[in-house]
Amino acid sequence: MLDAIAETFPPEWKVSSPELIAETVTSRIIKVRLESGEAAVVKHLTPLGMREELGGTHYLEWHDGDGCIRLLAQSGNNLLLEYAGARTLLDHLNEYGDDAATHIFVDVFLRLSKTKGSSRPVPTDLIPLRTMFASLFKKAEADRNRGVQSQFVEAAGLADRLLNDQQDVQPLHGDLHHENVLHGKRGWLVLDPKGLIGDPMYDAANMFYNPLDRDDLRASESRITSMAQAFSQAFSRDNRTILGFGMAHACLSASWHDEDENCDEAARSLGVAAAIRRVLGALG
């Protein structure tokens, strides 16, 4: 399979030594060597990846390496990307703790936010944040029609209010989490963007929901509180907005799992949302 994929690489890229390092439903990640000997990555998109992730290339082009990996070239469903390194922010969390990982995330996020002040034109085909929430709105409507006042209904109302009052609208990564932030020769960089546009607190809020396998962190009200305070101070946004996006995102994730009939994961996501809701309620 790898040989067949490598045959699709443009000869002008002059890459060698392909090594499959990851495979998902949307892409195959292949480490290669450039003609200079430098490591790089080819992201070979599947048909699903072409629909869901190709827009992320415009996010990379907009940032042009400021806080994220560089897009070196593109040909069809093959993306030639800068190699970001092998150490993830999750590795750093496991070694130095959650607070240290959050501090690094804040630094990276602030670097990404600076691009908005540049003269680079914003891509016109990024996905609006409201479109991203379509699954939550659909689930909430179905529950209302059944007379059920569920977490989905409450979260959809909250999401609608937040989306009607977005601030500092800019291109968003759309899937920022600990394994999409890597450390290499240029420091900490983000990769694998979805390519959205909207309020940047959506990107920040995704961190409440991660790491996925650490329910002890995701459902910790003290962690939620301290993370919200750190984000509020760093990004000059109010806690309610930050926590609101966190709760709405967790319920959005639950709606995706509900569509996939993955009841266990939906319940875990709703557990995160409930913990954030309790912190929101304590604000008075």
Secondary structure as the mmCIF struct_conf table of DSSP 4:
data_model
#
loop_
_struct_conf.conf_type_id
_struct_conf.id
_struct_conf.beg_label_comp_id
_struct_conf.beg_label_asym_id
_struct_conf.beg_label_seq_id
_struct_conf.end_label_comp_id
_struct_conf.end_label_asym_id
_struct_conf.end_label_seq_id
HELX_RH_AL_P HELX_RH_AL_P1 LEU A 2 ALA A 6
TURN_TY1_P TURN_TY1_P1 GLU A 7 THR A 8
BEND BEND1 PHE A 9 PHE A 9
HELX_RH_3T_P HELX_RH_3T_P1 PRO A 11 TRP A 13
STRN STRN1 SER A 16 GLU A 23
BEND BEND2 VAL A 25 THR A 26
STRN STRN2 SER A 27 ARG A 33
TURN_TY1_P TURN_TY1_P2 GLU A 35 SER A 36
BEND BEND3 GLY A 37 GLY A 37
STRN STRN3 ALA A 39 LEU A 45
HELX_RH_AL_P HELX_RH_AL_P2 PRO A 47 GLU A 52
TURN_TY1_P TURN_TY1_P3 GLU A 53 GLY A 55
HELX_RH_AL_P HELX_RH_AL_P3 GLY A 56 HIS A 63
TURN_TY1_P TURN_TY1_P4 ASP A 64 GLY A 65
BEND BEND4 ASP A 66 GLY A 67
STRN STRN4 CYS A 68 CYS A 68
STRN STRN5 LEU A 71 SER A 75
TURN_TY1_P TURN_TY1_P5 GLY A 76 ASN A 77
STRN STRN6 ASN A 78 GLU A 82
BEND BEND5 ALA A 86 ALA A 86
STRN STRN7 ARG A 87 THR A 88
HELX_RH_AL_P HELX_RH_AL_P4 LEU A 89 TYR A 96
HELX_RH_AL_P HELX_RH_AL_P5 ASP A 98 SER A 113
HELX_RH_3T_P HELX_RH_3T_P2 LYS A 114 GLY A 117
BEND BEND6 SER A 118 SER A 119
HELX_LH_PP_P HELX_LH_PP_P1 ARG A 120 PRO A 123
BEND BEND7 THR A 124 THR A 124
HELX_LH_PP_P HELX_LH_PP_P2 LEU A 126 LEU A 126
STRN STRN8 ILE A 127 PRO A 128
HELX_RH_AL_P HELX_RH_AL_P6 LEU A 129 MET A 132
TURN_TY1_P TURN_TY1_P6 PHE A 133 PHE A 133
HELX_RH_AL_P HELX_RH_AL_P7 ALA A 134 ASN A 145
TURN_TY1_P TURN_TY1_P7 ARG A 146 GLY A 147
HELX_RH_AL_P HELX_RH_AL_P8 GLN A 151 LEU A 163
TURN_TY1_P TURN_TY1_P8 ASN A 164 ASP A 165
BEND BEND8 ASP A 168 ASP A 168
STRN STRN9 GLN A 170 LEU A 172
BEND BEND9 GLY A 174 GLY A 174
HELX_RH_3T_P HELX_RH_3T_P3 HIS A 178 ASN A 180
STRN STRN10 VAL A 181 GLY A 184
TURN_TY1_P TURN_TY1_P9 LYS A 185 ARG A 186
STRN STRN11 GLY A 187 VAL A 190
STRN STRN12 LEU A 196 GLY A 198
TURN_TY1_P TURN_TY1_P10 PRO A 200 PRO A 200
HELX_RH_AL_P HELX_RH_AL_P9 MET A 201 ALA A 205
HELX_RH_3T_P HELX_RH_3T_P4 ASN A 206 TYR A 209
BEND BEND10 PRO A 211 PRO A 211
TURN_TY1_P TURN_TY1_P11 LEU A 212 ASP A 213
HELX_RH_AL_P HELX_RH_AL_P10 ASP A 215 ARG A 218
TURN_TY1_P TURN_TY1_P12 ALA A 219 ALA A 219
HELX_RH_AL_P HELX_RH_AL_P11 GLU A 221 PHE A 235
TURN_TY1_P TURN_TY1_P13 SER A 236 SER A 236
HELX_RH_AL_P HELX_RH_AL_P12 ASN A 239 GLU A 259
TURN_TY1_P TURN_TY1_P14 ASP A 260 GLU A 261
HELX_RH_AL_P HELX_RH_AL_P13 CYS A 263 ALA A 282
TURN_TY1_P TURN_TY1_P15 LEU A 283 LEU A 283
#
